[in-house]
Amino acid sequence: MAIKVKVPTTAQIEELRQRFNTKYAEAPPTVPFHPVDLDRIRNDHVWLQRFLEMYDLDMETSFTKLWDTCIWRQSYGANDLTEDKLNQQYLNEGSVFVHSHDVDGKPLLIFRVKLHSKTKNVDELIRIVVYWVERKQRETHMTQLSIFFDMAGTGLATMDLDFVKRIVETFKLYYPNSLNYILVFELAWVLNAAFKVIKTLLPPKAVEILKMISKKDVTQYVPKDNCLVSWGGSDSYEFQFVPEPKRALAKPKAANAGDDDQPHDEMGLDKKVTFSNSVRMAPHDSSNGKLHTPSDLVMLQLEPKEFVNICKDNGEAKVSLRNICNKPVVYKIQTTSPEKFRVRPRCGIIPQNESTEVHIWLKSDQILSSDGKDKFLVMATCTSDSECGSQAVADMWRAKSSTDPDVETFRLVCRMDEKSECAKTTNMKSDSSSSEFGADKFQEQAQKMEAQLNFTKHLQYATLALLLLLFIGFGFLMYEQMIKHSPAGGSCRKAPAYTCPKRK
């Protein structure tokens, strides 16, 4: 969903990072922030950029919200949420899960509302929501999500306003600019009033991405092949919970594979690489985008295929890696100029037929070489272990070389993208909650929502009672008409029997 937001410059992102580092050094929190969050702030642009976008480049507000979010994440344990810490009944019933993608390739966070009950523990449900968001952001490097409320078969009995309020509040406060769409599918007419009130809880930009859809127009937002059969699509997927592949949880003084703050000599990821004629390069032609058999040794499809296009406005570039073989693929990225670039993630594993996005940033104090000497080497090889952790991936690459016969390599040349399209690409992002409203206003609006729902319910009862009275009245009138016009009716029926002979 293309929503215009104010795009922060590299200098603004760096200023926010320096503010955080200064406060963390001079007035650290009582409980240290989680290493994963510290790494995001110190070695990544995406998270900081989203806070600035959410609050319209207001540096003070962005910093305050960033600090508050880190406190919440540490106390809530957001980074360490695993399936064994969740309510297993709620988790396995499939009322909340992630599956498939929207038209923009963003994962769908699906809520099957008809499976919900107001008797459920809302706190436990929110933990499951946070688990799915965190899990997907780990897998796809903080990609945006689209919320899909499947309202088919839902009535007033399963419409839980408290749960909806908590979902809105969680994304508003702790996941800035993280939503692509909010899709409401097959909303019953009796719930229209409720969702009109829910709109008042959302910031204006979030209202823009809120779409009421049905089977007739769902394919405008979700491709038909990605739509479940119950949505009118061809995807016959039935929910069954699959545990997250094993991962190495971050600990103090021990970073994950591919992190910028881990010693590069130990990782073997950020050493300067020199391209030579001995390195086997995958062909960069149109055939590389097609599916191949494993014997072709083509495992990845890159987009773009030959260049790293650095955006002139913010120094950022993105490279999409898609696994097109029938096995999981591990990859590693090296550069000829490690002092110039930040790369996230540097290495990882891609399940078959899935893709990941690598973010590359040109550091603010560096300049891109004009003679094309700045290059990146992408290496890939198949693995049989789809659940190997980040440390296992790093160990695997220590034993591999770019010249090994089972290693596929791609060489990408860095160039500055002077076109305006790169700025538009970063400028057109969804903002799930760009403006802030106080707790009092939120509570007031929630009470209005409750009152309007109660009014709707009472209106239903009154309408049914009125229809019943009208039906009884209509039946009585019909009965009177039938008596009046029956053969035995008329004035003779009322006259005494002895008067009839006198008339003769």
MIKEDO-967713 format. One record per residue (C-alpha): residue in one letter; z negated, x, y. Coordinates in steps of 0.001 Angstrom, whole numbers, always signed. Layout:
// residues N
+----+---------+---------+---------+
: aa :       w :       u :       v :
+----+---------+---------+---------+
:  a :       Z :       X :       Y :
...
+----+---------+---------+---------+
This chain:
// residues 504
+----+---------+---------+---------+
: aa :       w :       u :       v :
+----+---------+---------+---------+
:  m :      +0 :      +0 :      +0 :
:  a :   +1131 :   +1582 :   +3234 :
:  i :   -1618 :   +1159 :   +5839 :
:  k :   -1567 :   +3386 :   +8849 :
:  v :   -4678 :   +5456 :   +9407 :
:  k :   -5438 :   +8276 :  +11755 :
:  v :   -4708 :  +11447 :   +9807 :
:  p :   -7155 :  +14291 :  +10475 :
:  t :   -5850 :  +17752 :  +11198 :
:  t :   -6802 :  +20817 :   +9184 :
:  a :   -9025 :  +21902 :  +12072 :
:  q :  -10917 :  +18592 :  +12044 :
:  i :  -11471 :  +18803 :   +8291 :
:  e :  -12716 :  +22362 :   +8696 :
:  e :  -15068 :  +21274 :  +11486 :
:  l :  -16592 :  +18606 :   +9263 :
:  r :  -16991 :  +21156 :   +6475 :
:  q :  -18705 :  +23632 :   +8818 :
:  r :  -21076 :  +20959 :  +10116 :
:  f :  -22114 :  +20170 :   +6569 :
:  n :  -22552 :  +23822 :   +5584 :
:  t :  -24610 :  +24532 :   +8704 :
:  k :  -27009 :  +21646 :   +8125 :
:  y :  -27267 :  +22389 :   +4404 :
:  a :  -28252 :  +25976 :   +5220 :
:  e :  -30647 :  +25203 :   +8080 :
:  a :  -32203 :  +21906 :   +6893 :
:  p :  -31437 :  +21489 :   +3199 :
:  p :  -32326 :  +18200 :   +1467 :
:  t :  -35525 :  +17931 :    -579 :
:  v :  -33440 :  +17610 :   -3737 :
:  p :  -30342 :  +19849 :   -3718 :
:  f :  -27038 :  +17991 :   -3770 :
:  h :  -25042 :  +17954 :   -6970 :
:  p :  -22850 :  +21072 :   -7514 :
:  v :  -19758 :  +18895 :   -8008 :
:  d :  -20232 :  +17309 :   -4574 :
:  l :  -20895 :  +20676 :   -2935 :
:  d :  -17714 :  +22011 :   -4494 :
:  r :  -15719 :  +19022 :   -3214 :
:  i :  -16907 :  +19686 :    +301 :
:  r :  -16579 :  +23471 :    +330 :
:  n :  -13330 :  +23892 :   -1594 :
:  d :  -11402 :  +20645 :   -1253 :
:  h :   -9794 :  +18616 :   +1522 :
:  v :   -9452 :  +15181 :     -35 :
:  w :  -13038 :  +13932 :    +177 :
:  l :  -13607 :  +15164 :   +3727 :
:  q :  -10269 :  +13756 :   +4811 :
:  r :  -11133 :  +10297 :   +3521 :
:  f :  -14398 :  +10164 :   +5458 :
:  l :  -12558 :  +11072 :   +8657 :
:  e :   -9866 :   +8477 :   +7960 :
:  m :  -12419 :   +5789 :   +7227 :
:  y :  -14229 :   +6282 :  +10522 :
:  d :  -11147 :   +6852 :  +12705 :
:  l :  -11767 :  +10600 :  +13122 :
:  d :  -15258 :  +10016 :  +14550 :
:  m :  -16800 :  +13367 :  +13621 :
:  e :  -20454 :  +12378 :  +14082 :
:  t :  -20170 :   +9173 :  +12055 :
:  s :  -18115 :  +10861 :   +9345 :
:  f :  -20690 :  +13622 :   +8987 :
:  t :  -23612 :  +11161 :   +8838 :
:  k :  -21886 :   +9048 :   +6190 :
:  l :  -20911 :  +12132 :   +4184 :
:  w :  -24530 :  +13340 :   +4135 :
:  d :  -25850 :   +9879 :   +3218 :
:  t :  -23302 :   +9576 :    +434 :
:  c :  -24366 :  +12911 :   -1054 :
:  i :  -27981 :  +11739 :   -1031 :
:  w :  -27010 :   +8501 :   -2797 :
:  r :  -24845 :  +10288 :   -5372 :
:  q :  -27663 :  +12684 :   -6212 :
:  s :  -30296 :   +9951 :   -6570 :
:  y :  -27944 :   +7586 :   -8434 :
:  g :  -26638 :  +10304 :  -10744 :
:  a :  -23021 :   +9361 :  -10072 :
:  n :  -21587 :  +12664 :  -11318 :
:  d :  -23567 :  +12573 :  -14562 :
:  l :  -22973 :   +8951 :  -15590 :
:  t :  -21858 :   +8823 :  -19217 :
:  e :  -21282 :   +5895 :  -21552 :
:  d :  -24599 :   +6440 :  -23347 :
:  k :  -26436 :   +5707 :  -20065 :
:  l :  -24817 :   +2282 :  -19671 :
:  n :  -25552 :   -1187 :  -21008 :
:  q :  -23528 :   -1088 :  -24225 :
:  q :  -23069 :   -4852 :  -24446 :
:  y :  -21611 :   -5070 :  -20938 :
:  l :  -19514 :   -1954 :  -21485 :
:  n :  -17907 :   -3078 :  -24747 :
:  e :  -17214 :   -6699 :  -23823 :
:  g :  -14514 :   -5592 :  -21380 :
:  s :  -15447 :   -7538 :  -18265 :
:  v :  -14857 :   -4339 :  -16233 :
:  f :  -12463 :   -1573 :  -17264 :
:  v :   -9604 :    +648 :  -16085 :
:  h :   -6133 :    +185 :  -17521 :
:  s :   -2522 :    +767 :  -16440 :
:  h :   -1215 :   +1280 :  -12878 :
:  d :     +66 :    -692 :   -9905 :
:  v :   +3529 :    -293 :   -8333 :
:  d :   +2325 :   +2809 :   -6459 :
:  g :   +1046 :   +4473 :   -9634 :
:  k :   -2624 :   +3851 :   -8764 :
:  p :   -4974 :   +2986 :  -11662 :
:  l :   -6094 :    -645 :  -11969 :
:  l :   -9835 :   -1355 :  -12011 :
:  i :   -9794 :   -4745 :  -13734 :
:  f :  -12516 :   -7397 :  -13464 :
:  r :  -12141 :  -10228 :  -15993 :
:  v :  -14328 :  -12684 :  -14128 :
:  k :  -14296 :  -15402 :  -16799 :
:  l :  -16371 :  -13082 :  -19021 :
:  h :  -19023 :  -12750 :  -16321 :
:  s :  -22279 :  -14675 :  -16274 :
:  k :  -24742 :  -15073 :  -13442 :
:  t :  -27552 :  -14266 :  -15877 :
:  k :  -26343 :  -10674 :  -16248 :
:  n :  -28145 :   -7789 :  -14583 :
:  v :  -26098 :   -6928 :  -11486 :
:  d :  -27527 :   -3390 :  -11275 :
:  e :  -26305 :   -2663 :  -14816 :
:  l :  -22862 :   -4046 :  -13974 :
:  i :  -22591 :   -1904 :  -10838 :
:  r :  -23443 :   +1185 :  -12915 :
:  i :  -20451 :    +374 :  -15123 :
:  v :  -18237 :      -8 :  -12041 :
:  v :  -19424 :   +3378 :  -10713 :
:  y :  -18881 :   +4933 :  -14156 :
:  w :  -15231 :   +3809 :  -14284 :
:  v :  -14539 :   +4928 :  -10702 :
:  e :  -16117 :   +8341 :  -11282 :
:  r :  -14379 :   +8789 :  -14638 :
:  k :  -10954 :   +7985 :  -13221 :
:  q :  -11457 :  +10184 :  -10178 :
:  r :  -12384 :  +13091 :  -12466 :
:  e :   -9224 :  +12553 :  -14486 :
:  t :   -6858 :  +12175 :  -11534 :
:  h :   -8513 :  +14219 :   -8785 :
:  m :   -9988 :  +11453 :   -6651 :
:  t :   -6936 :   +9228 :   -6741 :
:  q :   -7127 :   +5823 :   -5101 :
:  l :   -7649 :   +2724 :   -7233 :
:  s :   -6483 :    -882 :   -7044 :
:  i :   -9025 :   -3588 :   -7824 :
:  f :   -7608 :   -6453 :   -9924 :
:  f :   -9779 :   -9590 :  -10041 :
:  d :   -8463 :  -11583 :  -13007 :
:  m :   -9673 :  -15068 :  -12032 :
:  a :   -7753 :  -16992 :  -14729 :
:  g :  -10078 :  -19535 :  -16338 :
:  t :  -12820 :  -18876 :  -13775 :
:  g :  -14912 :  -21656 :  -12242 :
:  l :  -18021 :  -22018 :  -10145 :
:  a :  -20204 :  -21215 :  -13163 :
:  t :  -18922 :  -17620 :  -13404 :
:  m :  -18348 :  -16952 :   -9700 :
:  d :  -21232 :  -14616 :   -8801 :
:  l :  -21360 :  -13911 :   -5076 :
:  d :  -24149 :  -11377 :   -5434 :
:  f :  -21980 :   -9281 :   -7759 :
:  v :  -18993 :   -9483 :   -5412 :
:  k :  -21172 :   -8470 :   -2463 :
:  r :  -22473 :   -5451 :   -4359 :
:  i :  -18936 :   -4369 :   -5280 :
:  v :  -17829 :   -4610 :   -1636 :
:  e :  -20922 :   -2755 :    -435 :
:  t :  -20534 :     +49 :   -2997 :
:  f :  -16948 :    +813 :   -2055 :
:  k :  -17633 :    +395 :   +1665 :
:  l :  -20553 :   +2811 :   +1768 :
:  y :  -19856 :   +5394 :    -919 :
:  y :  -16130 :   +5480 :   -1700 :
:  p :  -14294 :   +5836 :   +1622 :
:  n :  -10587 :   +5008 :   +1714 :
:  s :  -10443 :   +4786 :   -2078 :
:  l :   -8607 :   +1468 :   -2580 :
:  n :   -4861 :    +881 :   -2639 :
:  y :   -4916 :   -2896 :   -3217 :
:  i :   -7453 :   -5669 :   -3793 :
:  l :   -5569 :   -8144 :   -5995 :
:  v :   -6959 :  -11611 :   -6749 :
:  f :   -5044 :  -13199 :   -9639 :
:  e :   -4831 :  -16961 :  -10329 :
:  l :   -7639 :  -18082 :   -8045 :
:  a :   -8701 :  -21686 :   -8762 :
:  w :   -8541 :  -24044 :   -5773 :
:  v :  -12254 :  -24775 :   -6002 :
:  l :  -12933 :  -21094 :   -5219 :
:  n :  -10636 :  -20837 :   -2193 :
:  a :  -13527 :  -21417 :    +172 :
:  a :  -15524 :  -18623 :   -1450 :
:  f :  -12783 :  -16054 :   -1015 :
:  k :  -12125 :  -17116 :   +2540 :
:  v :  -15739 :  -16233 :   +3261 :
:  i :  -15434 :  -12987 :   +1290 :
:  k :  -12649 :  -11978 :   +3677 :
:  t :  -15187 :  -12020 :   +6480 :
:  l :  -17174 :   -9333 :   +4650 :
:  l :  -14198 :   -6972 :   +4628 :
:  p :  -13073 :   -4723 :   +7478 :
:  p :   -9688 :   -5651 :   +9004 :
:  k :   -7787 :   -2917 :   +7158 :
:  a :   -9293 :   -3971 :   +3853 :
:  v :   -8171 :   -7551 :   +4527 :
:  e :   -4613 :   -6224 :   +4819 :
:  i :   -4693 :   -4971 :   +1225 :
:  l :   -6335 :   -8169 :    -118 :
:  k :   -3603 :  -10147 :   -1886 :
:  m :   -3855 :  -13565 :   -3546 :
:  i :   -1334 :  -13519 :   -6390 :
:  s :    -216 :  -15561 :   -9393 :
:  k :   +2127 :  -15105 :  -12329 :
:  k :   +5038 :  -15825 :   -9986 :
:  d :   +4485 :  -12813 :   -7735 :
:  v :   +2212 :  -10433 :   -9689 :
:  t :   +5173 :   -8107 :  -10337 :
:  q :   +5348 :   -7358 :   -6604 :
:  y :   +2164 :   -5349 :   -7058 :
:  v :   +2057 :   -4481 :  -10781 :
:  p :   +5257 :   -3626 :  -12719 :
:  k :   +6045 :   -6154 :  -15442 :
:  d :   +5714 :   -3494 :  -18149 :
:  n :   +2183 :   -2801 :  -16874 :
:  c :   +1166 :   -6470 :  -16672 :
:  l :    -922 :   -7837 :  -19509 :
:  v :    +572 :  -10669 :  -21542 :
:  s :   -1988 :  -13034 :  -20007 :
:  w :    -575 :  -12131 :  -16579 :
:  g :   +2966 :  -12962 :  -17676 :
:  g :   +3888 :   -9357 :  -18511 :
:  s :   +4782 :   -7446 :  -21667 :
:  d :   +1683 :   -5267 :  -22094 :
:  s :    -133 :   -6500 :  -25223 :
:  y :   -3147 :   -4249 :  -24584 :
:  e :   -6480 :   -5511 :  -25895 :
:  f :   -9564 :   -3845 :  -24453 :
:  q :  -11445 :   -1491 :  -26699 :
:  f :  -13742 :   +1044 :  -25124 :
:  v :  -12670 :   +4658 :  -25668 :
:  p :  -15292 :   +7301 :  -24800 :
:  e :  -14385 :   +9840 :  -22151 :
:  p :  -13174 :  +13194 :  -23522 :
:  k :  -15912 :  +15770 :  -23583 :
:  r :  -16374 :  +17538 :  -20305 :
:  a :  -18539 :  +20377 :  -19093 :
:  l :  -21074 :  +18940 :  -16668 :
:  a :  -21518 :  +21090 :  -13592 :
:  k :  -24769 :  +22993 :  -13247 :
:  p :  -26113 :  +25175 :  -10462 :
:  k :  -24562 :  +28652 :  -10447 :
:  a :  -21989 :  +27623 :  -13007 :
:  a :  -18774 :  +26010 :  -11825 :
:  n :  -16109 :  +24227 :  -13807 :
:  a :  -12855 :  +25773 :  -14846 :
:  g :  -10431 :  +25922 :  -12009 :
:  d :  -13032 :  +25616 :   -9225 :
:  d :  -12501 :  +27712 :   -6154 :
:  d :  -16067 :  +29023 :   -6027 :
:  q :  -16115 :  +30501 :   -9515 :
:  p :  -15439 :  +34264 :   -9744 :
:  h :  -11684 :  +34512 :  -10075 :
:  d :  -11745 :  +37662 :  -12144 :
:  e :  -13719 :  +35850 :  -14815 :
:  m :  -11543 :  +32775 :  -14659 :
:  g :   -8262 :  +34613 :  -14714 :
:  l :   -6841 :  +31844 :  -12561 :
:  d :   -6557 :  +33268 :   -9096 :
:  k :   -5283 :  +36734 :   -9840 :
:  k :   -2159 :  +37641 :   -7981 :
:  v :    +869 :  +36969 :  -10169 :
:  t :   +4175 :  +38818 :   -9913 :
:  f :   +7334 :  +37122 :  -11132 :
:  s :   +9693 :  +39244 :  -13195 :
:  n :  +12869 :  +38717 :  -15149 :
:  s :  +10890 :  +38799 :  -18376 :
:  v :   +9221 :  +35521 :  -17544 :
:  r :  +10971 :  +32630 :  -19245 :
:  m :  +11560 :  +29826 :  -16767 :
:  a :  +12205 :  +26229 :  -17673 :
:  p :  +15571 :  +25025 :  -16348 :
:  h :  +15323 :  +23068 :  -13105 :
:  d :  +18127 :  +20566 :  -13618 :
:  s :  +18366 :  +16827 :  -14022 :
:  s :  +17925 :  +17057 :  -17771 :
:  n :  +14387 :  +18312 :  -17314 :
:  g :  +13316 :  +14845 :  -16229 :
:  k :  +14298 :  +13273 :  -19562 :
:  l :  +12153 :  +13001 :  -22651 :
:  h :  +12565 :  +15808 :  -25178 :
:  t :  +11482 :  +16467 :  -28720 :
:  p :   +8719 :  +19019 :  -29267 :
:  s :  +11303 :  +21494 :  -30606 :
:  d :  +12882 :  +21683 :  -27141 :
:  l :   +9721 :  +23394 :  -25859 :
:  v :   +9844 :  +21232 :  -22729 :
:  m :   +6348 :  +19911 :  -22197 :
:  l :   +6059 :  +19166 :  -18487 :
:  q :   +8125 :  +17375 :  -15910 :
:  l :   +7402 :  +18553 :  -12364 :
:  e :   +7983 :  +16696 :   -9140 :
:  p :   +9179 :  +18390 :   -6987 :
:  k :  +10934 :  +20642 :   -9486 :
:  e :  +11626 :  +23814 :   -7526 :
:  f :   +9567 :  +23832 :   -4319 :
:  v :   +6058 :  +23435 :   -3012 :
:  n :   +6660 :  +21475 :    +189 :
:  i :   +3850 :  +22297 :   +2621 :
:  c :   +3386 :  +19559 :   +5203 :
:  k :   +3539 :  +21028 :   +8697 :
:  d :    +922 :  +18626 :  +10088 :
:  n :   -1954 :  +19156 :   +7658 :
:  g :    -932 :  +22128 :   +5505 :
:  e :   -1072 :  +20065 :   +2304 :
:  a :   +1355 :  +19814 :    -622 :
:  k :   +1296 :  +17824 :   -3849 :
:  v :   +2888 :  +18624 :   -7182 :
:  s :   +2983 :  +16029 :   -9942 :
:  l :   +2754 :  +17281 :  -13537 :
:  r :   +3799 :  +14818 :  -16244 :
:  n :   +3339 :  +15450 :  -19963 :
:  i :   +6605 :  +14443 :  -21690 :
:  c :   +5850 :  +15744 :  -25177 :
:  n :   +3971 :  +14098 :  -28032 :
:  k :    +844 :  +16273 :  -27803 :
:  p :   -1799 :  +16989 :  -25169 :
:  v :    -749 :  +19809 :  -22833 :
:  v :   -2972 :  +22338 :  -21071 :
:  y :   -1719 :  +23892 :  -17850 :
:  k :   -2646 :  +26687 :  -15474 :
:  i :   -1422 :  +27495 :  -11973 :
:  q :   -1174 :  +30938 :  -10375 :
:  t :    +242 :  +32148 :   -7085 :
:  t :   +1607 :  +35331 :   -5558 :
:  s :    -687 :  +34787 :   -2541 :
:  p :   -4145 :  +33621 :   -3698 :
:  e :   -5655 :  +34556 :    -350 :
:  k :   -3496 :  +31932 :   +1394 :
:  f :   -3955 :  +28823 :    -708 :
:  r :   -6508 :  +26435 :   -2137 :
:  v :   -5418 :  +24710 :   -5350 :
:  r :   -7129 :  +21734 :   -6989 :
:  p :   -7251 :  +21526 :   -9940 :
:  r :   -6078 :  +24994 :  -10982 :
:  c :   -6036 :  +24203 :  -14682 :
:  g :   -6650 :  +21270 :  -16963 :
:  i :   -5431 :  +19112 :  -19805 :
:  i :   -2915 :  +16255 :  -19619 :
:  p :   -2838 :  +13646 :  -22432 :
:  q :    +576 :  +12755 :  -23819 :
:  n :   +2784 :  +10578 :  -21604 :
:  e :    +315 :  +10823 :  -18714 :
:  s :    +430 :  +12755 :  -15474 :
:  t :   -1846 :  +14518 :  -13029 :
:  e :   -1498 :  +15482 :   -9391 :
:  v :   -2185 :  +19010 :   -8159 :
:  h :   -3141 :  +19426 :   -4488 :
:  i :   -2282 :  +22656 :   -2686 :
:  w :   -3498 :  +23532 :    +814 :
:  l :   -2417 :  +26356 :   +3062 :
:  k :   -5619 :  +27749 :   +4591 :
:  s :   -5954 :  +27154 :   +8309 :
:  d :   -6024 :  +30875 :   +9151 :
:  q :   -2930 :  +31710 :   +7073 :
:  i :    +817 :  +31576 :   +7752 :
:  l :   +3523 :  +30775 :   +5223 :
:  s :   +5952 :  +33607 :   +4544 :
:  s :   +9376 :  +32904 :   +5989 :
:  d :  +11232 :  +34939 :   +3351 :
:  g :  +10173 :  +32821 :    +358 :
:  k :   +7740 :  +35372 :   -1082 :
:  d :   +4958 :  +32799 :   -1483 :
:  k :   +5426 :  +31311 :   -4947 :
:  f :   +3512 :  +29418 :   -7608 :
:  l :   +3712 :  +29823 :  -11365 :
:  v :   +2947 :  +26763 :  -13495 :
:  m :   +2285 :  +27503 :  -17174 :
:  a :   +1903 :  +24955 :  -19954 :
:  t :   +1254 :  +24970 :  -23674 :
:  c :    +450 :  +22322 :  -26268 :
:  t :   -2977 :  +21855 :  -27807 :
:  s :   -4286 :  +19806 :  -30704 :
:  d :   -7698 :  +19220 :  -29119 :
:  s :   -7397 :  +16362 :  -26647 :
:  e :  -11120 :  +16497 :  -25820 :
:  c :  -11520 :  +20168 :  -24975 :
:  g :  -13666 :  +20818 :  -21941 :
:  s :  -12843 :  +22818 :  -18847 :
:  q :  -14454 :  +25989 :  -20218 :
:  a :  -12387 :  +25687 :  -23394 :
:  v :   -9229 :  +25410 :  -21282 :
:  a :  -10169 :  +28560 :  -19374 :
:  d :  -10879 :  +30420 :  -22626 :
:  m :   -7542 :  +29276 :  -24016 :
:  w :   -5653 :  +30742 :  -21062 :
:  r :   -7475 :  +34055 :  -21301 :
:  a :   -5797 :  +34509 :  -24675 :
:  k :   -2356 :  +33399 :  -23439 :
:  s :    +408 :  +35127 :  -21512 :
:  s :   +3355 :  +33685 :  -19604 :
:  t :   +5675 :  +35531 :  -21992 :
:  d :   +4266 :  +33900 :  -25148 :
:  p :   +6934 :  +31877 :  -26975 :
:  d :   +4851 :  +28698 :  -26934 :
:  v :   +4213 :  +28847 :  -23172 :
:  e :   +6512 :  +26957 :  -20817 :
:  t :   +6673 :  +28229 :  -17257 :
:  f :   +7950 :  +26948 :  -13926 :
:  r :   +8400 :  +28918 :  -10727 :
:  l :   +8000 :  +27033 :   -7442 :
:  v :   +8858 :  +28513 :   -4049 :
:  c :   +6706 :  +27547 :   -1057 :
:  r :   +8426 :  +26200 :   +2006 :
:  m :   +7354 :  +24388 :   +5149 :
:  d :   +8354 :  +20729 :   +5243 :
:  e :   +9560 :  +20102 :   +8777 :
:  k :  +10581 :  +16500 :   +8091 :
:  s :   +8547 :  +13627 :   +9486 :
:  e :   +8379 :  +12026 :   +6041 :
:  c :   +5532 :  +14286 :   +4947 :
:  a :   +3414 :  +13096 :   +7859 :
:  k :   +4291 :   +9496 :   +7059 :
:  t :   +3301 :  +10015 :   +3444 :
:  t :    -169 :  +11167 :   +4382 :
:  n :    -385 :   +8700 :   +7247 :
:  m :    +339 :   +5613 :   +5170 :
:  k :   -2819 :   +5289 :   +3143 :
:  s :   -5039 :   +2386 :   +2346 :
:  d :   -8424 :   +2143 :   +3943 :
:  s :  -10775 :     -18 :   +1943 :
:  s :  -13380 :     -47 :   +4697 :
:  s :  -12652 :   +1607 :   +8000 :
:  s :  -15113 :    -255 :  +10168 :
:  e :  -18833 :    -700 :   +9757 :
:  f :  -21014 :   -3735 :  +10035 :
:  g :  -24781 :   -3886 :   +9998 :
:  a :  -27050 :   -5113 :   +7274 :
:  d :  -28105 :   -8139 :   +9320 :
:  k :  -24522 :   -9241 :   +9799 :
:  f :  -23802 :   -8679 :   +6138 :
:  q :  -26777 :  -10813 :   +5139 :
:  e :  -25810 :  -13535 :   +7598 :
:  q :  -22264 :  -13673 :   +6261 :
:  a :  -23546 :  -13718 :   +2694 :
:  q :  -25741 :  -16710 :   +3511 :
:  k :  -22757 :  -18481 :   +5058 :
:  m :  -20803 :  -17812 :   +1904 :
:  e :  -23563 :  -19273 :    -257 :
:  a :  -23783 :  -22329 :   +1986 :
:  q :  -20048 :  -22900 :   +1905 :
:  l :  -19950 :  -22604 :   -1878 :
:  n :  -22776 :  -25120 :   -2171 :
:  f :  -20940 :  -27414 :    +236 :
:  t :  -17796 :  -27097 :   -1908 :
:  k :  -19753 :  -27962 :   -5042 :
:  h :  -21366 :  -30999 :   -3410 :
:  l :  -17994 :  -32053 :   -2026 :
:  q :  -16651 :  -31998 :   -5576 :
:  y :  -19450 :  -34259 :   -6769 :
:  a :  -18928 :  -36643 :   -3845 :
:  t :  -15189 :  -36749 :   -4495 :
:  l :  -15746 :  -37581 :   -8157 :
:  a :  -18240 :  -40323 :   -7245 :
:  l :  -15807 :  -41810 :   -4710 :
:  l :  -13006 :  -41803 :   -7256 :
:  l :  -15277 :  -43545 :   -9772 :
:  l :  -16203 :  -46253 :   -7234 :
:  l :  -12553 :  -46775 :   -6338 :
:  f :  -11669 :  -47100 :  -10009 :
:  i :  -14444 :  -49675 :  -10565 :
:  g :  -13367 :  -51651 :   -7486 :
:  f :   -9740 :  -51595 :   -8528 :
:  g :  -10705 :  -52758 :  -12027 :
:  f :  -12771 :  -55641 :  -10619 :
:  l :   -9903 :  -56835 :   -8421 :
:  m :   -7497 :  -56676 :  -11333 :
:  y :   -9922 :  -58742 :  -13424 :
:  e :  -10188 :  -61404 :  -10697 :
:  q :   -6419 :  -61646 :  -10456 :
:  m :   -6086 :  -62040 :  -14208 :
:  i :   -8635 :  -64930 :  -14261 :
:  k :   -7033 :  -66679 :  -11313 :
:  h :   -3529 :  -66673 :  -12815 :
:  s :   -4477 :  -67330 :  -16448 :
:  p :   -3044 :  -70592 :  -18140 :
:  a :   -6512 :  -72119 :  -18451 :
:  g :   -7278 :  -71548 :  -14812 :
:  g :   -6576 :  -73649 :  -11698 :
:  s :   -8231 :  -76763 :  -10089 :
:  c :   -8107 :  -78917 :  -13206 :
:  r :  -10466 :  -76509 :  -14888 :
:  k :  -13062 :  -77161 :  -12198 :
:  a :  -12615 :  -81015 :  -11962 :
:  p :  -14734 :  -83297 :  -14170 :
:  a :  -12999 :  -84543 :  -17324 :
:  y :  -13699 :  -88279 :  -16566 :
:  t :  -11592 :  -88261 :  -13379 :
:  c :   -8375 :  -87668 :  -15230 :
:  p :   -7989 :  -91283 :  -16612 :
:  k :   -8490 :  -92783 :  -13113 :
:  r :   -5526 :  -90792 :  -11833 :
:  k :   -3409 :  -92581 :  -14486 :
+----+---------+---------+---------+
